[in-house]
Amino acid sequence: MSLRVRVALASIGVGLVVLSLKVAAYLLTDSVALLSDAFETTVNVASSIAAVIAVWFASRPADSNHPYGHDKAEYFAAVLVGVMIVLAAISIFAAAWRGYASGDTLVFSPLGLAANALAGLINGGWAWYLVRFGTRQRSPALVADGKHLFTDVISSFGVLLGVGLVYATGWQVLDSLLAVLVGLVVLWSGWHVMRASVGGLMDESASAEVLQKIRLLISEHAEGALEAHDLRTRLAGRSTFIEFHLVVPGSMTVETGHRICDRIEEAISEDIPGARITIHVEPEHKAKHSGIVVL
């Protein structure tokens, strides 16, 4: 079992612990805002399960049916997480309305508030680790999971502050208003998770910074060639697919041209982990006199 899969599995355990604490906080206080916070955590657990499946599938090697690998499976999981976040927001809005319509009074429980605060601290530490680890491993599913947890942390402490205000002022309507605010934060989180995932599914290009780095590496390591043009890139999970045309003198031997390609591929692979490079070698009459100039 890979490290990424083990980390994804650990997220399920952390999510269940946090969910238990938040449910306990709701039962002790009868706060609809704390209930909405618990609703959001159910999404965390579900998204962690989706991340485990996606990370496991994405880590499988390329095969005859998927010659480019299975990296995009993580984007599907991230989209699924976004959908579940939206469903959680709808549930939160419904709970807020029920709390407002019932007019129930909150129960003051320091133990309940402490349980919710502890859940927030656990979530915060784990979210920080997930985003850092997922970014390093280039795992969209783990990064999406971590970013969603960060929004959960913010909403949790916001809810705690608000519930404290309800106790201090006696304004019970604040409890339902806080639940609505949590729902809006959840919707915002879901939009950003889905936006990033759709970009990956649509073969979004590498960033401008990475493109500039690729151009510079080609220019510096293509000695013997004349130019390079038609550079194209696309992202798929941990992989960055890079394709371009390399123009060489017509008299150059295949062996020499191959050595230039090897040199370029080695330089790019060292600087951009997960790079998958395809170079089309062309004779000099194919030159466009534009694109990347060889130093």
C-alpha positions as CSV (number, residue, x, y, z in Angstrom):
1,M,0.0,0.0,0.0
2,S,1.4,3.4,-1.1
3,L,2.0,6.2,1.4
4,R,-0.6,8.3,-0.4
5,V,-3.2,5.6,0.2
6,R,-2.3,5.3,3.8
7,V,-2.6,9.0,4.3
8,A,-6.0,9.0,2.6
9,L,-7.1,6.2,4.9
10,A,-5.9,8.1,7.9
11,S,-8.2,11.0,6.9
12,I,-11.2,8.7,7.3
13,G,-10.1,7.9,10.9
14,V,-9.5,11.6,11.7
15,G,-12.9,12.5,10.2
16,L,-14.8,10.0,12.3
17,V,-13.1,11.2,15.5
18,V,-14.0,14.8,14.6
19,L,-17.6,13.9,13.7
20,S,-18.1,12.1,17.0
21,L,-16.9,15.2,18.9
22,K,-19.2,17.5,17.0
23,V,-22.2,15.3,17.4
24,A,-21.5,15.2,21.1
25,A,-21.3,19.0,21.1
26,Y,-24.7,19.3,19.4
27,L,-26.3,16.8,21.8
28,L,-25.0,18.7,24.8
29,T,-26.0,22.2,23.6
30,D,-29.0,21.6,21.2
31,S,-27.5,24.2,18.9
32,V,-28.6,24.1,15.3
33,A,-25.3,25.9,14.4
34,L,-23.3,23.1,15.9
35,L,-25.5,20.6,14.2
36,S,-24.7,22.3,10.8
37,D,-21.0,22.0,11.7
38,A,-21.5,18.3,12.3
39,F,-23.3,18.1,8.9
40,E,-20.2,19.5,7.2
41,T,-18.0,16.9,8.9
42,T,-20.1,14.1,7.4
43,V,-19.0,15.4,4.0
44,N,-15.4,15.3,5.2
45,V,-15.7,11.6,6.0
46,A,-17.4,10.9,2.7
47,S,-14.8,12.9,0.7
48,S,-12.0,11.0,2.5
49,I,-13.5,7.7,1.4
50,A,-13.7,9.0,-2.1
51,A,-10.1,10.2,-1.9
52,V,-8.9,6.7,-0.8
53,I,-10.6,5.1,-3.8
54,A,-9.3,7.7,-6.2
55,V,-5.7,7.7,-4.9
56,W,-5.6,3.9,-4.9
57,F,-6.9,3.8,-8.5
58,A,-4.7,6.7,-9.7
59,S,-1.6,4.9,-8.3
60,R,-2.1,1.9,-10.6
61,P,0.5,1.7,-13.4
62,A,-0.4,2.3,-17.0
63,D,-2.0,-0.6,-18.9
64,S,-3.1,-1.5,-22.4
65,N,-6.5,0.2,-21.9
66,H,-5.0,3.3,-20.1
67,P,-1.6,3.8,-21.7
68,Y,-1.3,7.3,-20.1
69,G,-2.0,6.0,-16.6
70,H,-4.9,6.5,-14.2
71,D,-4.0,9.9,-12.7
72,K,-7.2,11.6,-13.7
73,A,-9.2,9.4,-11.4
74,E,-8.3,11.9,-8.6
75,Y,-10.1,14.7,-10.5
76,F,-13.3,12.7,-10.6
77,A,-13.0,12.2,-6.8
78,A,-12.5,15.9,-6.3
79,V,-15.6,16.7,-8.4
80,L,-17.6,14.2,-6.3
81,V,-16.3,15.9,-3.1
82,G,-17.6,19.2,-4.6
83,V,-21.1,17.7,-5.2
84,M,-21.2,16.3,-1.7
85,I,-20.2,19.7,-0.3
86,V,-23.2,21.3,-2.1
87,L,-25.5,18.7,-0.7
88,A,-24.2,19.3,2.8
89,A,-24.9,23.1,2.3
90,I,-28.5,22.3,1.4
91,S,-28.8,20.2,4.5
92,I,-27.4,23.0,6.6
93,F,-29.9,25.5,5.3
94,A,-32.7,23.1,6.0
95,A,-31.5,22.6,9.6
96,A,-31.1,26.4,10.1
97,W,-34.8,26.9,9.0
98,R,-36.0,24.1,11.3
99,G,-34.1,25.7,14.2
100,Y,-35.5,29.1,13.5
101,A,-39.1,27.8,13.2
102,S,-39.0,25.7,16.3
103,G,-37.6,28.5,18.5
104,D,-35.8,26.0,20.8
105,T,-33.5,27.5,23.5
106,L,-29.8,26.5,23.6
107,V,-28.5,24.6,26.6
108,F,-25.3,26.1,28.1
109,S,-22.7,23.4,28.1
110,P,-19.0,24.2,28.6
111,L,-18.2,20.5,27.8
112,G,-20.1,20.7,24.5
113,L,-18.2,23.9,23.5
114,A,-14.9,22.3,24.5
115,A,-15.7,19.2,22.4
116,N,-16.3,21.3,19.4
117,A,-13.2,23.4,19.9
118,L,-11.1,20.2,20.2
119,A,-12.6,18.9,16.9
120,G,-11.6,22.2,15.3
121,L,-8.0,21.9,16.5
122,I,-7.7,18.3,15.2
123,N,-9.2,19.3,11.9
124,G,-6.8,22.2,11.6
125,G,-3.7,20.2,12.2
126,W,-4.7,17.5,9.8
127,A,-5.8,19.9,7.1
128,W,-2.4,21.6,7.2
129,Y,-0.7,18.2,6.8
130,L,-3.0,17.1,3.9
131,V,-2.5,20.2,1.8
132,R,1.3,20.1,2.4
133,F,1.6,16.4,1.6
134,G,-0.9,16.5,-1.3
135,T,0.9,19.4,-2.9
136,R,4.3,17.6,-2.5
137,Q,2.9,14.4,-4.0
138,R,0.8,16.3,-6.7
139,S,-2.4,14.6,-5.5
140,P,-5.5,16.7,-6.4
141,A,-7.8,14.5,-4.3
142,L,-5.7,15.0,-1.1
143,V,-5.2,18.7,-1.7
144,A,-9.0,19.1,-2.2
145,D,-9.7,17.2,1.0
146,G,-7.3,19.4,2.9
147,K,-8.6,22.6,1.6
148,H,-12.2,21.6,2.5
149,L,-11.0,20.8,6.0
150,F,-9.6,24.3,6.3
151,T,-13.0,25.8,5.6
152,D,-14.5,23.4,8.2
153,V,-12.0,24.7,10.7
154,I,-12.9,28.4,10.0
155,S,-16.6,27.7,10.2
156,S,-16.2,25.6,13.4
157,F,-14.5,28.4,15.3
158,G,-16.9,31.0,13.8
159,V,-19.8,28.9,15.1
160,L,-18.2,28.6,18.5
161,L,-17.9,32.4,18.7
162,G,-21.4,32.9,17.6
163,V,-22.8,30.3,20.0
164,G,-21.0,32.2,22.8
165,L,-22.7,35.4,21.6
166,V,-26.1,33.6,21.8
167,Y,-25.4,32.7,25.4
168,A,-24.2,36.2,26.2
169,T,-27.1,38.1,24.5
170,G,-29.9,35.6,24.7
171,W,-30.7,36.2,21.0
172,Q,-31.6,32.7,19.8
173,V,-32.0,33.8,16.2
174,L,-28.2,34.1,16.0
175,D,-28.0,30.4,16.2
176,S,-29.9,29.9,12.9
177,L,-28.1,32.8,11.3
178,L,-24.8,31.2,12.1
179,A,-25.9,28.0,10.5
180,V,-26.8,29.9,7.3
181,L,-23.3,31.5,7.3
182,V,-21.7,28.0,7.6
183,G,-23.8,26.8,4.7
184,L,-22.5,29.8,2.5
185,V,-18.9,29.0,3.5
186,V,-19.5,25.4,2.5
187,L,-20.9,26.4,-0.9
188,W,-17.9,28.6,-1.5
189,S,-15.5,25.7,-0.7
190,G,-17.4,23.4,-3.0
191,W,-17.2,25.8,-5.9
192,H,-13.4,26.1,-5.6
193,V,-12.9,22.4,-5.3
194,M,-15.0,21.7,-8.4
195,R,-13.4,24.5,-10.4
196,A,-9.9,23.1,-9.9
197,S,-11.0,19.6,-10.7
198,V,-12.8,20.5,-13.9
199,G,-9.6,22.3,-15.1
200,G,-7.7,19.1,-14.7
201,L,-10.4,17.1,-16.5
202,M,-10.4,19.6,-19.4
203,D,-6.6,19.2,-19.9
204,E,-5.7,22.6,-18.5
205,S,-2.2,23.7,-19.4
206,A,0.7,24.0,-17.0
207,S,1.0,27.4,-15.3
208,A,2.8,30.3,-17.0
209,E,5.7,29.9,-14.6
210,V,6.2,26.2,-15.5
211,L,5.9,26.9,-19.2
212,Q,8.6,29.5,-18.9
213,K,10.8,27.0,-17.1
214,I,10.2,24.4,-19.8
215,R,11.1,26.9,-22.6
216,L,14.3,27.9,-20.8
217,L,15.3,24.2,-20.2
218,I,14.8,23.4,-23.9
219,S,16.8,26.5,-24.9
220,E,19.7,25.7,-22.7
221,H,20.0,21.9,-23.4
222,A,19.1,21.6,-27.1
223,E,22.6,22.5,-28.4
224,G,22.9,21.2,-32.0
225,A,19.3,21.8,-32.8
226,L,18.0,24.9,-34.6
227,E,14.8,25.7,-32.8
228,A,11.8,24.3,-31.0
229,H,8.1,25.3,-31.6
230,D,4.5,24.2,-30.9
231,L,5.1,23.6,-27.2
232,R,2.0,22.2,-25.6
233,T,1.3,20.9,-22.0
234,R,-1.5,19.4,-20.0
235,L,-1.9,18.3,-16.4
236,A,-3.2,15.0,-15.2
237,G,-2.8,14.5,-11.4
238,R,0.9,14.1,-10.7
239,S,1.9,14.0,-14.4
240,T,2.7,17.0,-16.6
241,F,2.5,16.0,-20.3
242,I,4.9,18.0,-22.4
243,E,5.0,17.9,-26.2
244,F,6.9,20.0,-28.7
245,H,8.6,20.0,-32.2
246,L,12.4,20.1,-32.3
247,V,14.0,21.3,-35.6
248,V,17.5,19.9,-36.4
249,P,19.8,20.3,-39.5
250,G,18.8,18.0,-42.3
251,S,22.2,16.4,-42.4
252,M,22.1,15.4,-38.7
253,T,22.1,11.6,-38.0
254,V,19.3,10.0,-36.1
255,E,21.7,9.0,-33.4
256,T,22.8,12.6,-32.8
257,G,19.2,13.9,-32.8
258,H,18.3,11.2,-30.3
259,R,21.1,12.3,-28.0
260,I,19.8,15.9,-28.1
261,C,16.3,14.6,-27.2
262,D,17.7,12.5,-24.3
263,R,19.6,15.6,-23.0
264,I,16.5,17.7,-23.0
265,E,14.3,15.1,-21.5
266,E,16.7,14.5,-18.6
267,A,17.0,18.2,-17.9
268,I,13.2,18.7,-17.8
269,S,12.5,15.5,-15.8
270,E,15.0,16.6,-13.1
271,D,13.3,20.0,-12.8
272,I,9.7,19.0,-13.2
273,P,8.8,15.7,-11.3
274,G,6.2,13.6,-13.2
275,A,7.1,15.1,-16.6
276,R,6.1,12.9,-19.5
277,I,7.8,14.3,-22.6
278,T,7.2,13.7,-26.3
279,I,9.5,15.3,-28.8
280,H,8.8,15.4,-32.6
281,V,12.1,15.8,-34.5
282,E,11.8,17.6,-37.8
283,P,14.3,18.6,-40.6
284,E,15.3,22.3,-41.0
285,H,12.8,23.0,-43.8
286,K,10.1,22.6,-41.2
287,A,11.4,25.5,-39.2
288,K,8.9,28.2,-38.3
289,H,11.5,30.8,-37.2
290,S,9.5,31.4,-34.1
291,G,9.0,29.7,-30.7
292,I,12.0,28.7,-28.7
293,V,15.5,29.8,-29.8
294,V,18.3,27.3,-29.0
295,L,21.2,29.0,-27.1
